[in-house]
Amino acid sequence: MDKFTTYTALAAPLDVANVDTDQIVPKQFLKRVERRGFGQVLFYHWRFLEDGSPNPEFVLNQPRYQGAGVLIAGENFGSGSSREHAPWALADYGFKTIIAPSFADIFAGNCVSSGLLTVTLDPATVGRWMRRAQDQEGYAITVDLAAQTLTGSDGFSCAFDIEPFRKQQLLEGLDAIGLTLEHAAAIAAYEEAHRQPWQAAVAGPGGQEK
């Protein structure tokens, strides 16, 4: 996955608490196993009316938020099942950062593996970001992961905390496979030292167990 260093994008406010993974990607779309293509069904039941037409009331369908890359949400975002499709859909849609007062732990971990940064802030600070995105059309936020800061297009800024391991993953662009490959030399050395099957190691003369 791509390295995450600094990023500036339009911010979209989703002022809803307890958004679960079924609301992010409904269960009927989980048959696919590839990561791409889920952006079109992100928040499906909110984005589309029963006849399949876009819901003009939903925030992401409003012209002023088209192309948003930062999502500002309510508390407990990503609760529910542990499906990886939820962060896949958010990333495929174009989001790279989600700001909220709290996240479900498994969801936050899955986000890192998809190149998504989850920023946890106190509710009052999230509220300040939310109001700016609602009140100022074209409001953008710059995310500096190395410095751990958010800066709005009006100059408003704040710092945020992140676990060092997750920060390093994003800075270096390492998903689960990438993390494994970081230890390729050690894995190869282990394999070389264990070429003999374990059965041979415990067997005595003539193939009898010791």
Backbone bond lengths (Angstrom), bond angles and torsions (degrees), N, CA, C in turn:
res aa  C-N    CA-C-N  psi(-1)  N-CA   C-N-CA  omega(-1)  CA-C   N-CA-C  phi
1 M - - - 1.454 - - 1.527 109.30 -
2 D 1.334 117.03 162.19 1.456 121.40 -177.42 1.529 111.43 -70.62
3 K 1.326 114.81 150.43 1.461 119.95 175.61 1.526 109.64 -72.36
4 F 1.325 115.78 144.01 1.461 121.65 178.45 1.525 107.35 -109.29
5 T 1.328 116.64 113.82 1.466 120.53 178.20 1.523 109.58 -116.89
6 T 1.326 116.54 -83.39 1.464 120.87 172.48 1.517 108.54 -120.69
7 Y 1.312 115.12 150.72 1.466 119.51 -174.39 1.517 108.86 -152.55
8 T 1.330 117.07 132.12 1.456 122.36 177.10 1.521 109.11 -123.32
9 A 1.326 116.50 128.81 1.463 119.44 -178.30 1.524 110.86 -156.14
10 L 1.313 114.55 161.34 1.455 122.60 173.84 1.523 109.14 -61.94
11 A 1.326 116.17 140.08 1.468 121.32 -179.54 1.523 110.61 -103.60
12 A 1.331 116.11 136.14 1.468 122.02 178.02 1.518 109.45 -116.87
13 P 1.343 118.36 130.27 1.468 121.22 -179.48 1.526 112.28 -93.21
14 L 1.325 116.61 122.43 1.462 121.95 174.00 1.525 106.09 -115.20
15 D 1.313 115.66 89.32 1.466 121.37 -172.01 1.531 110.12 -82.97
16 V 1.336 114.84 66.33 1.464 121.82 -178.48 1.524 107.99 -137.02
17 A 1.326 116.54 133.13 1.468 121.00 177.09 1.523 110.63 -94.69
18 N 1.320 116.09 158.76 1.467 123.03 175.08 1.530 113.21 58.21
19 V 1.310 116.33 40.35 1.465 120.01 175.41 1.525 107.83 -72.33
20 D 1.328 116.64 117.20 1.468 118.60 -176.71 1.521 111.22 -97.63
21 T 1.320 115.55 171.54 1.460 120.09 -174.34 1.521 112.67 -68.75
22 D 1.336 118.06 -23.36 1.458 120.02 176.47 1.522 110.77 -73.13
23 Q 1.311 117.12 -29.97 1.466 120.36 174.83 1.530 110.36 -75.13
24 I 1.326 115.93 -32.08 1.472 119.60 178.08 1.529 109.81 -71.15
25 V 1.333 117.59 -48.37 1.468 122.90 175.16 1.534 108.21 -137.48
26 P 1.324 118.28 105.31 1.469 120.68 179.97 1.527 112.58 -59.42
27 K 1.311 115.51 151.28 1.465 122.29 -171.70 1.518 114.28 -59.79
28 Q 1.333 118.30 -27.85 1.465 119.39 -176.94 1.528 113.07 -68.64
29 F 1.333 117.18 -10.02 1.456 120.27 -179.10 1.529 112.84 -103.41
30 L 1.330 117.19 11.72 1.462 120.50 -174.45 1.529 113.91 -89.12
31 K 1.317 118.06 4.12 1.463 120.34 -178.48 1.526 111.95 -71.72
32 R 1.308 116.37 -27.19 1.456 120.15 179.80 1.523 109.81 -75.64
33 V 1.331 117.00 145.55 1.466 120.82 -178.77 1.527 112.67 -111.03
34 E 1.330 117.45 -17.06 1.460 118.84 177.99 1.527 109.58 -76.90
35 R 1.319 115.82 155.95 1.460 119.83 -174.94 1.520 113.31 -77.84
36 R 1.311 117.74 -31.39 1.463 121.30 -172.39 1.530 111.40 -82.39
37 G 1.322 114.72 151.40 1.451 120.53 175.87 1.514 114.73 99.87
38 F 1.321 117.61 -10.28 1.458 119.99 -178.12 1.530 113.05 -77.28
39 G 1.332 116.99 -15.80 1.457 119.29 179.69 1.518 112.90 -60.04
40 Q 1.323 116.88 -30.14 1.462 120.40 -178.37 1.524 113.07 -72.04
41 V 1.340 117.13 -16.17 1.471 119.75 178.22 1.528 111.80 -112.42
42 L 1.320 117.48 9.75 1.466 121.07 177.00 1.529 110.11 -59.18
43 F 1.344 116.61 130.69 1.477 122.43 -179.08 1.536 110.78 50.59
44 Y 1.322 116.12 41.66 1.459 121.49 -169.82 1.528 113.14 -53.24
45 H 1.316 117.88 -48.16 1.467 120.23 -175.23 1.525 112.37 -73.75
46 W 1.311 117.55 -14.14 1.460 121.44 174.88 1.527 111.23 -93.99
47 R 1.314 116.07 -35.65 1.468 120.16 -176.50 1.520 113.41 -77.32
48 F 1.350 116.73 -26.05 1.460 119.62 -173.87 1.526 111.97 -125.13
49 L 1.322 114.48 145.25 1.459 121.37 175.73 1.531 108.87 -82.23
50 E 1.329 117.16 174.26 1.463 121.50 -176.91 1.526 112.47 -61.03
51 D 1.330 117.91 -29.02 1.467 120.29 179.40 1.526 112.67 -84.20
52 G 1.360 116.42 3.23 1.464 120.71 178.22 1.511 114.72 89.52
53 S 1.310 117.91 -4.03 1.465 120.56 179.22 1.525 110.13 -82.47
54 P 1.337 118.00 153.13 1.468 120.61 -179.59 1.520 112.27 -61.43
55 N 1.305 116.01 139.61 1.461 121.81 175.83 1.521 108.77 -81.95
56 P 1.329 119.21 110.16 1.463 121.04 -175.49 1.526 113.84 -66.20
57 E 1.335 116.13 -16.25 1.462 119.91 -178.56 1.525 112.32 -82.41
58 F 1.338 117.13 -20.79 1.459 119.04 -176.19 1.524 110.13 -75.59
59 V 1.323 115.77 138.73 1.458 121.54 -170.46 1.527 113.02 -57.05
60 L 1.328 118.38 -41.59 1.462 119.64 -175.79 1.527 112.77 -73.45
61 N 1.332 117.05 -11.62 1.464 120.35 176.56 1.521 112.39 -91.15
62 Q 1.308 116.72 -8.19 1.463 119.97 179.76 1.527 110.17 -76.29
63 P 1.329 117.96 133.49 1.471 121.51 -175.81 1.522 114.07 -52.11
64 R 1.312 117.92 -34.97 1.466 120.43 -175.21 1.531 112.94 -68.70
65 Y 1.338 116.94 -17.10 1.461 119.73 -179.13 1.528 113.61 -108.72
66 Q 1.315 116.80 9.36 1.458 119.94 178.65 1.534 110.45 -65.59
67 G 1.317 116.21 132.25 1.456 120.97 -179.31 1.511 114.11 85.35
68 A 1.329 117.75 12.12 1.471 120.83 179.98 1.521 110.72 -62.61
69 G 1.332 115.14 141.65 1.461 120.79 179.12 1.513 112.99 -122.21
70 V 1.347 116.20 -6.65 1.465 121.76 176.57 1.528 107.29 -122.72
71 L 1.325 116.28 126.08 1.460 121.33 179.22 1.520 109.32 -108.67
72 I 1.331 116.68 129.11 1.460 122.26 176.92 1.522 106.77 -108.33
73 A 1.327 117.22 120.72 1.464 121.02 -171.95 1.524 112.09 -129.81
74 G 1.339 115.20 175.49 1.452 121.50 178.63 1.518 111.96 -84.73
75 E 1.328 115.64 -177.87 1.461 121.15 -175.70 1.526 112.35 -66.67
76 N 1.333 114.99 158.00 1.458 123.68 176.05 1.527 111.92 58.84
77 F 1.306 116.67 43.51 1.458 120.80 -179.97 1.526 109.82 -74.30
78 G 1.344 116.82 136.11 1.459 121.06 177.93 1.513 114.40 84.82
79 S 1.316 117.73 21.69 1.466 120.43 178.49 1.528 109.82 -73.81
80 G 1.315 116.94 175.62 1.459 120.34 179.20 1.512 111.96 97.25
81 S 1.323 116.58 -143.70 1.460 120.86 -175.56 1.522 110.85 -69.96
82 S 1.331 115.03 166.26 1.471 120.41 -176.00 1.520 112.86 -92.22
83 R 1.332 118.48 15.53 1.459 122.01 -175.15 1.529 112.30 -54.16
84 E 1.321 115.86 129.76 1.460 121.31 178.33 1.521 111.92 -72.77
85 H 1.337 116.60 -15.64 1.459 120.66 -177.39 1.534 111.92 -61.35
86 A 1.337 116.79 -26.78 1.470 119.73 -178.46 1.531 111.83 -63.23
87 P 1.346 119.61 -55.29 1.464 118.13 175.72 1.528 112.84 -66.13
88 W 1.332 117.96 -30.14 1.467 119.78 175.68 1.523 109.97 -59.02
89 A 1.333 116.56 -44.13 1.465 121.11 -178.66 1.523 111.42 -66.29
90 L 1.316 116.73 -42.57 1.465 120.41 179.42 1.524 110.89 -62.96
91 A 1.331 116.09 -43.52 1.463 120.25 179.69 1.524 111.04 -68.52
92 D 1.328 116.83 -40.88 1.462 120.54 -179.30 1.523 111.34 -66.37
93 Y 1.325 116.71 -31.88 1.464 121.21 177.58 1.523 111.00 -68.00
94 G 1.343 115.86 -31.11 1.459 119.90 178.97 1.512 115.56 129.73
95 F 1.334 117.46 -0.04 1.459 119.58 178.63 1.521 110.85 -78.72
96 K 1.327 115.98 141.88 1.462 121.78 174.73 1.523 111.73 -122.24
97 T 1.337 117.00 -15.81 1.463 120.83 -179.16 1.520 109.35 -141.01
98 I 1.336 115.93 137.76 1.458 121.88 174.57 1.520 107.61 -124.69
99 I 1.305 116.31 129.25 1.465 122.60 -179.89 1.521 108.29 -112.18
100 A 1.326 117.49 128.29 1.463 121.37 -179.49 1.530 109.33 -159.77
101 P 1.348 117.33 162.73 1.470 119.72 177.23 1.521 112.86 -69.20
102 S 1.343 117.55 -27.51 1.464 120.39 179.37 1.520 109.46 -162.15
103 F 1.342 114.26 155.97 1.456 121.61 179.49 1.523 109.20 -132.86
104 A 1.327 116.29 152.43 1.463 119.68 169.78 1.526 107.44 -66.35
105 D 1.336 116.73 137.25 1.468 121.29 -173.43 1.523 113.13 -59.50
106 I 1.330 117.21 -47.67 1.466 120.12 -177.98 1.523 110.20 -64.27
107 F 1.314 116.60 -41.28 1.457 120.43 178.63 1.524 110.86 -60.02
108 A 1.339 116.96 -44.86 1.466 120.76 -179.79 1.520 110.92 -61.39
109 G 1.334 116.90 -39.81 1.457 120.28 177.78 1.518 112.04 -65.64
110 N 1.331 116.41 -40.81 1.457 120.40 177.95 1.524 111.52 -65.50
111 C 1.326 116.27 -31.97 1.465 120.20 178.91 1.527 110.82 -62.89
112 V 1.320 117.46 -43.73 1.464 121.19 179.96 1.517 110.30 -58.18
113 S 1.327 116.57 -42.39 1.460 120.92 -179.23 1.524 112.22 -68.42
114 S 1.330 116.61 -14.37 1.464 121.28 177.68 1.522 111.84 -104.47
115 G 1.346 116.81 6.25 1.454 120.32 179.37 1.509 114.67 81.60
116 L 1.336 116.60 13.92 1.464 121.60 -179.89 1.526 110.67 -97.71
117 L 1.326 115.85 133.88 1.458 121.47 176.11 1.518 109.68 -95.21
118 T 1.332 117.19 125.68 1.466 121.44 173.31 1.526 108.03 -103.55
119 V 1.308 116.18 123.79 1.465 122.11 -178.36 1.523 108.70 -110.19
120 T 1.329 116.30 117.70 1.457 121.98 179.87 1.525 109.52 -99.33
121 L 1.329 115.64 122.98 1.467 122.03 179.41 1.528 109.38 -131.25
122 D 1.306 116.68 161.44 1.460 119.20 177.75 1.529 109.31 -65.40
123 P 1.342 117.73 152.61 1.468 121.11 -175.17 1.528 114.24 -55.01
124 A 1.316 117.67 -37.45 1.465 119.86 -178.80 1.527 111.23 -64.56
125 T 1.326 116.44 -42.00 1.469 120.05 179.58 1.523 111.27 -68.86
126 V 1.338 116.83 -40.43 1.466 119.40 175.44 1.524 109.91 -59.62
127 G 1.334 116.03 -39.48 1.462 120.42 177.98 1.522 112.37 -60.88
128 R 1.316 116.78 -37.48 1.478 120.00 178.30 1.527 110.64 -65.45
129 W 1.322 116.61 -42.93 1.469 119.69 177.04 1.527 110.60 -64.75
130 M 1.323 116.21 -41.40 1.461 121.26 -179.09 1.526 110.81 -59.64
131 R 1.313 116.87 -47.69 1.463 120.47 -177.83 1.524 111.33 -64.89
132 R 1.317 117.69 -36.99 1.461 120.23 178.37 1.528 111.17 -64.23
133 A 1.322 115.83 -42.54 1.465 119.03 179.10 1.527 111.61 -67.17
134 Q 1.325 116.68 -30.02 1.465 120.87 179.22 1.529 112.00 -79.26
135 D 1.319 116.70 -37.60 1.469 121.05 -172.13 1.527 114.23 -89.50
136 Q 1.332 116.87 -25.73 1.464 120.28 -175.11 1.530 110.13 -114.48
137 E 1.297 116.46 105.88 1.460 119.83 179.96 1.524 110.41 -62.69
138 G 1.313 116.42 136.52 1.455 121.11 -179.07 1.516 113.31 79.22
139 Y 1.345 116.83 17.45 1.465 119.83 -177.05 1.523 110.68 -68.72
140 A 1.314 115.89 126.40 1.462 121.59 -178.19 1.524 110.44 -118.44
141 I 1.316 115.21 154.49 1.462 122.22 178.25 1.519 108.91 -126.79
142 T 1.329 115.37 134.09 1.465 121.38 174.75 1.517 108.57 -100.67
143 V 1.321 115.56 125.79 1.462 122.15 179.77 1.521 108.08 -105.67
144 D 1.320 116.54 122.00 1.468 122.07 175.64 1.519 106.64 -113.35
145 L 1.323 115.75 100.29 1.462 119.32 -175.19 1.524 111.92 -69.13
146 A 1.317 117.47 -40.96 1.466 120.13 -179.46 1.527 111.01 -59.65
147 A 1.329 116.24 -43.84 1.467 121.20 -179.68 1.523 112.36 -84.72
148 Q 1.347 116.51 -12.93 1.464 123.29 -177.44 1.526 112.11 57.86
149 T 1.336 114.42 53.29 1.460 120.24 179.83 1.523 110.82 -133.49
150 L 1.341 114.84 152.20 1.453 123.45 170.32 1.512 107.45 -117.70
151 T 1.336 118.02 135.41 1.460 121.56 178.52 1.520 109.38 -134.45
152 G 1.319 116.34 123.44 1.459 121.11 -179.69 1.515 111.87 -83.41
153 S 1.321 116.24 164.39 1.464 120.71 -179.25 1.521 112.47 -68.70
154 D 1.345 117.13 -11.30 1.460 120.67 175.13 1.528 112.12 -98.16
155 G 1.336 117.59 4.93 1.458 121.30 178.40 1.513 114.57 95.94
156 F 1.314 117.91 -11.86 1.466 120.32 177.64 1.524 108.84 -65.03
157 S 1.333 116.95 137.16 1.457 119.24 -177.82 1.527 111.10 -148.24
158 C 1.308 114.53 163.81 1.462 120.25 175.42 1.522 108.28 -159.63
159 A 1.320 115.73 162.87 1.467 121.71 175.50 1.528 108.45 -98.59
160 F 1.314 116.06 160.55 1.463 119.79 176.34 1.525 109.69 -141.26
161 D 1.310 115.42 155.31 1.467 121.87 177.86 1.526 109.87 -97.43
162 I 1.315 115.39 152.74 1.461 121.16 175.58 1.522 107.84 -154.76
163 E 1.319 116.65 144.11 1.461 120.27 177.40 1.524 109.80 -60.71
164 P 1.327 117.90 132.19 1.476 120.83 -177.17 1.521 113.86 -53.52
165 F 1.345 116.63 -39.56 1.462 119.40 -178.63 1.526 111.14 -64.92
166 R 1.344 116.96 -44.05 1.467 120.28 179.34 1.528 110.84 -67.23
167 K 1.304 115.87 -37.04 1.462 119.75 177.36 1.519 110.52 -60.96
168 Q 1.327 116.44 -45.74 1.461 120.82 -179.22 1.526 111.29 -64.84
169 Q 1.315 116.38 -39.28 1.469 120.06 176.81 1.522 110.99 -55.84
170 L 1.329 116.07 -48.50 1.461 120.73 -177.06 1.524 111.62 -69.77
171 L 1.332 116.69 -42.72 1.467 119.81 -179.81 1.527 111.41 -60.85
172 E 1.333 116.43 -36.86 1.453 120.54 -177.47 1.529 112.87 -95.11
173 G 1.338 116.76 -4.36 1.453 119.93 178.74 1.519 113.37 67.24
174 L 1.335 116.94 43.29 1.457 121.50 -175.19 1.528 111.50 -108.57
175 D 1.327 116.27 114.17 1.459 119.68 170.29 1.525 108.19 -89.49
176 A 1.338 118.69 -167.25 1.469 120.96 -176.49 1.528 111.39 -60.33
177 I 1.327 116.58 -39.99 1.465 119.83 178.88 1.521 110.30 -67.37
178 G 1.309 116.12 -43.02 1.461 120.17 179.23 1.511 112.45 -61.44
179 L 1.337 116.36 -39.74 1.464 120.38 177.90 1.523 110.79 -63.65
180 T 1.318 116.44 -39.44 1.469 120.25 178.13 1.520 110.75 -64.47
181 L 1.320 117.02 -43.25 1.461 121.32 -179.04 1.529 112.41 -66.14
182 E 1.328 116.59 -21.24 1.461 119.99 175.37 1.532 110.81 -61.44
183 H 1.332 115.99 -24.64 1.471 121.45 -178.43 1.524 111.23 -107.81
184 A 1.332 116.46 23.64 1.463 120.54 -176.06 1.521 112.63 -57.00
185 A 1.334 116.81 -41.76 1.469 120.07 -178.56 1.530 111.14 -64.21
186 A 1.317 117.14 -43.20 1.465 120.81 179.62 1.522 111.04 -66.63
187 I 1.326 116.74 -38.00 1.468 120.45 178.40 1.527 110.49 -65.20
188 A 1.340 115.71 -43.32 1.467 119.94 179.31 1.524 111.22 -62.91
189 A 1.345 116.87 -40.52 1.463 120.65 178.91 1.522 111.13 -64.35
190 Y 1.316 116.48 -40.23 1.465 120.44 178.09 1.530 110.42 -63.85
191 E 1.336 116.37 -45.45 1.462 120.19 179.90 1.527 111.12 -61.44
192 E 1.316 116.71 -39.80 1.457 121.03 -179.65 1.524 110.64 -64.23
193 A 1.336 116.23 -37.73 1.470 120.67 -178.22 1.525 112.68 -77.87
194 H 1.352 116.54 -10.20 1.466 119.36 -177.48 1.526 110.49 -125.40
195 R 1.337 115.48 39.07 1.456 119.45 179.49 1.532 111.81 -68.30
196 Q 1.358 117.08 -33.00 1.453 120.71 -178.83 1.528 109.87 -71.96
197 P 1.319 119.30 127.60 1.469 121.09 178.93 1.524 111.01 -56.00
198 W 1.308 117.15 144.58 1.456 119.85 -177.75 1.536 111.84 -62.01
199 Q 1.354 117.92 -27.84 1.456 119.58 179.28 1.525 111.11 -63.46
200 A 1.360 115.26 -38.63 1.465 119.37 -179.96 1.516 110.94 -68.20
201 A 1.319 116.14 -32.47 1.463 120.08 -177.41 1.523 112.12 -69.16
202 V 1.349 117.31 -28.68 1.469 119.49 -176.97 1.522 112.17 -102.54
203 A 1.339 117.16 -3.97 1.461 120.30 -177.77 1.526 111.02 -89.49
204 G 1.294 116.39 144.90 1.458 121.68 177.25 1.519 110.80 -92.39
205 P 1.342 117.95 -167.11 1.462 121.60 177.93 1.512 111.59 -56.77
206 G 1.332 116.16 138.21 1.452 120.95 179.45 1.509 113.64 74.35
207 G 1.319 115.48 13.65 1.463 118.49 176.89 1.493 114.19 82.54
208 Q 1.346 119.25 8.22 1.446 121.85 179.33 1.520 110.04 -83.99
209 E 1.315 115.40 142.55 1.464 118.18 177.89 1.519 110.18 -64.80
210 K 1.352 114.35 143.59 1.463 120.05 177.78 1.522 110.43 -71.04
